[in-house]
Amino acid sequence: MSGLITPKKKLCKCGCGELGYIWARGFIKGHEKKDNVKRIKKVSNKQKSRIVANKSYYVQEIARHIEENKGKCPCENCGAEIINPSGRNVSHIIAGSANSALYHHPLNRFILCDDCERIWTNEDKTKLKIYHSSEERMIDLKNFYYTTMMV
């Protein structure tokens, strides 16, 4: 039995003051609640600048939409008034993961209410009134990309 390592009892990190065999992340078994562990998400400077750019983009697009509609913010699909518009109401035709160069293009967005945005994102887009105009916009965006960005 000389090959076995005998574990030592250590003080639990949860602050209970108990000694025991450490199970996970410095906790005794049963004390390793995820509430106790605060993970710090590290964000790179490049990602921070993207977040700032996206937030300002959303604010500008919503302000432009309100200005175009005389102080109101209607959904572009159903016409319902959006009470507190935010970045969540800005939906993209071509996702940033598909083409980051077109992410902030003015044609690449719709301002949608929560219900229409949910359908646009998670369900069948063909149910929405804006579906055909989104296809036309997608063609325009692709033409713009290939004529301007690919030079």
N, C-alpha and C positions, 0 to 999 in steps of 0.2 A: 504494500500500500504506500510505498514511498513516492510513487509517481503522481498521486493525487494532491491537488492543492486544496487546503482547507480554507474556506472563506472566513474572513474576519468580520465581526460585527462592527458596524460603523453608525455614526450619528445620522439620522434622517434629515434631509434638507428642507422638509416641510415646516420645520419649526416646532415640532411636537416634543422634541427632546428625547425621543426614544432611540435606543440602540437596537440594531437588527441587521439582518442580511439585506444588502442593497439590491433592489430589484430593477429599477429603471430610473435613469437620470438622477441618481443619488437618493432615491426614495425607497423606503421600506415597502414591501408589497401591500397594496391597499391604500397607500398614501399618495400614489402617483397620479392624482387628479390633474386633468389638463388645465384646470383653473389656476393651479399653483404655478404653472410654467408660463412665463411670459417670453415668447419668442420675439426677437427683434428682427424685423424684416429689413435687410440691407438693400438700399436703393442706390444704384449708380448715379453719377452726375448726368450721364446721358439720359437715363430714364427720368430723372427729375426734370430735365429740360423738356422732355416729351410731355410729361404730365402738365407742366405749366403751359406749354403751347396748346395742348388739347383743351384745357380749361378756358383759355382766352378765346380759342376757336368757338367753343360752344356758346360762350357769352355773346360773341360777335354775331354768330348765326341766329341766335334767338332774338337779339336786338334788331337785326336786319328784318327778320320775319315779322316782328311786332310793328316795326316802322312801315313795312309794306302793307300791313293790314290795319292801319290807322289806330294803333294803340292796343289792339287785341292780339291774342295768340291762338288762332284756331288750328285744329288738327288739319293737316293737308289732305287727309283721307276722308274723314267723316264730318269735319267742320265743327266738332265740339270744342268749346272754349277750354284751353289749358290754363288752369288757375295759377300755379306756380311753376312755370317752365324751367327746366334745368337741362343739363347735359344728357340725362336719360331720355329726354324727348327727341333728341337728335339721332336719327337712324341713318345709317349709310347704305348706299346701294352696293358699292364695292368696298368690302371690309379693308381696314388698314393692313391686316395680315396678308391679304391677297395682293394689294398694291399700295404701299405707303406713300407713293408720289401723288396719288389721287385722293388721299384721305381728307385733305382740307379743301378740295375743289368745291366751289359753290353748287355745282350740279350734282355732286355726290352725296346729297343729304335730303332727308325729309324731316319735317317737324311733325311728330305724331303724338297723339294722346297715349296714355298708358295701355289702353285696350288694343288700339291699332298697332302700337309698337310691339306688344306681346305677340300678336298675330304675325307681324312682319318678321320678328326674330325667331319664333319657335314653331309657328304653324304654317299653313299653306298660304303663301303670298298671293296666289291667284285669286283669293277671296276679296282682296282689297281693291278699291277703285283706282288706286295709284299704280297698280301693277303694270299696266300697259305703258304708262308714261315712264316708269322706272326702266323698262326695257329700252325705250327710246333714249333715255338719258345714258344708259349703260353703253349703247352704241356710240353716242356723242363723246362720252368719256374715253372710250377706247380709241376713237379716231383722234381725239385731242392728245392722248398719251403717245400714240404712234407717230403723229406728225410733229409734236413739240418736244417730247421727252426723249425720243429715240434718235434725235439728230446727232 
